Amino acid sequence: MAKLAFLGLGVMGYPMAGHLQKAGHEVTVYNRTAAKASAWVDQHGGASASTPREAAQGAEFVMACVGNDDDLRSVCLGDDGAFAGMAAGAIFVDHTTVSAKVTRELGEAAGALDISFVDAPISGGQAGAENGALSVMCGGDAQAYAKAEPIIDAYARICRRIGDSGAGQMTKMCNQIAIAGLVQGLSEALHFADKAGLDGRAVVEVISQGAAGSWQMSNRYETMLDDKFDHGFAVDWMRKDLGICLEAADETGAALPVTALVDQFYKEVQAMGGGRWDTSSLIKRLRALG
């Protein structure tokens, strides 16, 4: 068992940290809103700290799951940042979906302090975090990853090192690119079924058993048909992620025409007031078109 710190107790981080504590690790949590950290301790045990540095002191592993590039910088750097509290040889595991740029930046800053940095973005949504069934895609030093993998297993269905630093974030971009096209395709299929006078549930029952089947179809078609979107991964966060994908595409020369188009569709959903709706709300845009 290890001494750990977990930074960020959002819809993903809160249950992930809980799985670590349940596995028998000694977990200290930090959250920008202290009341949430106190609630986590009341529910799971462990301890809370008032700064990332305090949480990281003496920890063999520091895990983070925050919002974006700037949030990650704020918990890592500065006098109160986690890096200032970590000892040489400790390992920082970043579960945030961020740009490859900030991963390289923080990886270099950590390396200068003899701290290992593993980029380990996650997929599986809130349900995956709560059920300990996330997909974790990692980049970084092979030895550091080998040490971190048994810790990550507490909340992972699958955990793989894809390559050197940044490879995890690039893989997460592949994940979001694939999801964007799938959700748009599913939205169009259900919208078409409705316009054609078909029973959407009956349609999905049949086509989900063939080549059209997907996680999105199995887990989202009912709420899409019922026009319910107050759950899941928010449109605002998806647009943040797709922006990262499109920026990286410009750097690598990759062509992402469908991703760029779906990103604009999500922009329209935001204009409809749907920034906090689940990503499957793309179908609401089609319904609004008539």
C-alpha positions in Angstrom: 0.0 0.0 0.0 1.2 3.5 -0.8 1.0 7.0 0.5 -1.0 9.0 -2.1 -2.3 12.5 -2.8 -5.3 13.2 -5.0 -5.9 16.7 -6.4 -9.3 17.5 -7.7 -12.6 16.1 -6.5 -14.9 16.7 -9.4 -17.4 14.2 -10.8 -14.5 12.0 -11.8 -11.9 12.6 -9.2 -14.2 12.2 -6.2 -15.0 8.5 -6.9 -11.5 7.8 -8.2 -9.9 8.9 -4.9 -12.5 6.9 -3.1 -11.4 3.7 -4.9 -7.8 4.4 -3.9 -8.8 4.7 -0.2 -10.9 1.6 -0.4 -8.0 -0.3 -1.9 -6.1 0.4 1.3 -3.9 3.3 0.3 -3.3 6.2 2.6 -4.9 9.1 0.6 -4.8 12.8 1.3 -7.1 14.9 -0.9 -7.1 18.5 -2.1 -9.9 20.3 -3.7 -10.2 24.0 -4.5 -13.5 24.0 -2.6 -12.5 22.8 0.8 -16.0 21.7 1.8 -15.9 19.0 -0.9 -12.6 17.7 0.5 -14.2 17.6 4.0 -17.2 15.7 2.6 -14.9 13.2 0.9 -13.0 12.5 4.2 -16.3 12.1 6.0 -17.4 9.5 3.4 -14.1 7.7 2.7 -11.7 8.4 5.6 -8.2 9.5 4.7 -7.2 13.1 5.1 -7.5 16.5 3.4 -5.0 19.3 2.9 -5.4 23.0 2.4 -2.9 23.2 -0.5 -1.6 20.9 -3.2 1.8 21.2 -1.7 0.6 20.1 1.7 -1.3 17.1 0.2 1.8 16.0 -1.8 4.3 16.1 1.1 5.5 12.6 1.7 3.4 11.1 -1.1 4.9 8.4 -3.3 2.3 9.2 -5.9 0.3 12.3 -6.6 -2.7 12.0 -8.9 -4.6 14.9 -10.4 -7.9 15.2 -12.2 -8.8 18.9 -12.7 -10.4 21.0 -15.4 -8.0 22.3 -18.0 -4.4 23.5 -18.7 -4.5 26.4 -16.3 -6.1 24.4 -13.5 -3.3 21.8 -13.9 -0.6 24.4 -13.8 -2.1 25.9 -10.7 -2.0 22.6 -8.7 1.5 21.7 -9.9 3.5 24.9 -9.9 4.3 27.7 -7.5 5.0 27.8 -3.8 1.8 26.0 -2.9 1.9 23.6 -5.9 2.3 19.9 -5.6 5.8 19.9 -7.2 7.1 22.0 -4.3 5.9 19.3 -1.8 7.1 16.2 -3.7 10.3 14.5 -2.9 12.8 13.3 -5.6 11.7 10.0 -7.0 8.0 10.6 -6.4 5.6 10.2 -9.4 3.0 12.6 -10.6 0.1 11.1 -12.5 -2.1 13.5 -14.5 -5.6 12.2 -15.3 -6.8 15.6 -16.7 -7.4 16.0 -20.4 -5.1 18.8 -21.4 -3.0 19.9 -24.3 0.2 18.2 -25.3 1.9 21.6 -24.8 1.2 21.7 -21.0 2.1 18.1 -20.7 5.5 18.8 -22.1 5.9 21.9 -20.0 5.0 20.2 -16.7 6.9 17.1 -17.6 10.1 19.2 -18.0 9.4 21.1 -14.8 8.9 17.8 -12.9 12.0 16.3 -14.5 14.2 19.2 -13.3 13.1 18.2 -9.7 13.8 14.5 -10.3 10.0 13.9 -10.2 8.5 11.5 -12.8 5.4 12.8 -14.7 3.0 10.3 -16.3 0.2 11.8 -18.5 -2.8 9.4 -18.0 -6.1 10.9 -19.3 -9.2 8.8 -18.8 -12.3 7.7 -20.6 -15.5 6.1 -19.4 -17.4 9.0 -17.9 -18.8 9.5 -14.5 -20.2 5.9 -14.4 -16.8 4.5 -15.3 -15.2 6.5 -12.4 -17.9 5.4 -9.9 -17.6 1.7 -11.0 -13.8 1.7 -11.2 -14.0 0.8 -14.9 -12.1 3.6 -16.6 -9.9 3.3 -19.7 -6.6 4.9 -18.9 -4.2 5.8 -21.7 -0.7 6.8 -20.5 2.5 8.4 -21.7 5.8 8.8 -19.9 8.9 7.0 -18.7 8.4 3.2 -18.8 9.7 2.6 -15.3 7.5 5.3 -13.7 4.5 3.9 -15.5 5.3 0.4 -14.3 5.3 1.7 -10.7 2.1 3.7 -11.2 0.0 1.1 -13.0 -0.8 -1.0 -9.9 -2.1 2.2 -8.2 -4.2 3.2 -11.2 -5.7 -0.3 -11.4 -7.9 0.7 -8.4 -10.2 2.5 -10.8 -9.3 1.1 -14.3 -10.8 -1.4 -16.5 -7.8 -1.1 -18.8 -4.6 0.8 -18.3 -1.9 0.9 -21.0 1.3 2.9 -21.7 1.1 4.1 -25.3 4.5 5.7 -25.5 6.7 8.5 -24.2 5.5 11.7 -22.5 2.5 13.1 -24.3 1.4 9.9 -25.9 -1.4 9.5 -23.4 -2.9 12.9 -24.2 -2.6 12.2 -28.0 -4.4 8.9 -27.5 -7.2 10.7 -25.6 -7.5 13.1 -28.5 -8.1 10.0 -30.7 -10.8 8.9 -28.3 -12.6 12.3 -28.4 -12.3 12.5 -32.2 -14.0 9.1 -32.5 -16.7 10.0 -30.0 -17.6 13.2 -31.8 -18.3 11.4 -35.1 -20.2 8.6 -33.3 -22.5 10.9 -31.4 -23.3 12.9 -34.5 -24.0 9.8 -36.5 -26.3 8.4 -33.7 -28.1 11.7 -33.4 -28.8 11.7 -37.2 -30.0 8.1 -37.1 -32.5 8.7 -34.3 -33.6 12.0 -35.9 -34.1 10.2 -39.2 -36.1 7.4 -37.5 -38.4 9.9 -35.9 -39.0 11.8 -39.2 -39.6 8.5 -40.9 -42.3 7.6 -38.4 -40.3 4.7 -36.9 -40.2 3.5 -33.3 -36.7 4.6 -32.2 -36.4 2.0 -29.5 -37.3 -0.8 -31.9 -34.8 0.6 -34.5 -32.0 0.6 -31.9 -32.9 -2.9 -30.6 -32.2 -4.2 -34.1 -29.3 -2.1 -35.4 -27.3 -2.1 -32.1 -26.8 -5.9 -32.6 -25.0 -5.3 -35.9 -22.2 -3.2 -37.2 -23.8 0.0 -36.1 -23.6 -0.9 -32.4 -21.5 1.2 -30.1 -21.1 2.3 -26.4 -22.8 5.6 -27.3 -25.8 3.8 -28.8 -26.1 1.3 -25.9 -25.8 3.9 -23.2 -27.3 7.0 -24.6 -30.1 6.2 -27.0 -32.9 6.0 -24.4 -32.1 9.4 -22.8 -31.7 10.9 -26.3 -35.2 9.6 -27.3 -36.6 10.9 -24.0 -34.9 14.4 -24.5 -33.0 14.1 -21.2 -29.4 15.4 -21.0 -28.8 16.4 -17.4 -26.1 13.8 -16.9 -22.8 12.6 -18.4 -20.0 14.6 -20.1 -20.8 18.2 -20.6 -20.8 19.9 -24.0 -18.5 22.7 -22.5 -15.9 20.1 -21.7 -16.2 18.4 -25.0 -15.6 21.6 -26.8 -12.5 22.2 -24.7 -11.3 18.7 -25.7 -12.1 19.1 -29.4 -10.3 22.4 -29.4 -7.2 20.6 -28.1 -7.7 18.0 -30.9 -8.0 20.6 -33.6 -4.9 22.5 -32.3 -2.9 19.3 -32.3 -4.1 18.5 -35.8 -2.8 21.9 -37.1 0.6 21.0 -35.5 0.7 17.5 -36.9 -0.9 18.1 -40.3 -3.8 15.7 -39.6 -7.1 16.4 -41.4 -10.1 16.4 -39.1 -13.0 17.7 -41.2 -15.7 15.8 -39.3 -14.3 16.8 -35.9 -14.2 20.4 -36.9 -17.8 20.3 -38.1 -19.1 18.6 -35.0 -17.2 21.1 -32.9 -19.3 23.8 -34.6 -22.5 21.8 -34.0 -21.6 21.8 -30.3 -21.0 25.5 -30.4 -24.6 25.8 -31.6 -25.8 23.6 -28.7 -24.0 26.0 -26.3 -25.9 28.9 -27.9 -29.1 27.0 -27.2 -28.1 27.1 -23.5 -26.8 23.5 -23.5 -23.2 24.0 -22.3 -23.8 21.7 -19.3 -25.9 19.2 -21.3 -24.5 15.7 -22.0 -22.7 15.4 -25.4 -25.5 13.3 -26.7 -27.5 16.6 -26.9 -26.4 17.0 -30.5 -29.8 15.5 -31.3 -31.5 18.6 -29.8 -29.8 20.7 -32.5 -31.3 18.5 -35.2 -34.8 18.7 -33.6 -34.5 22.5 -33.5 -33.8 22.6 -37.2 -37.2 21.0 -37.8 
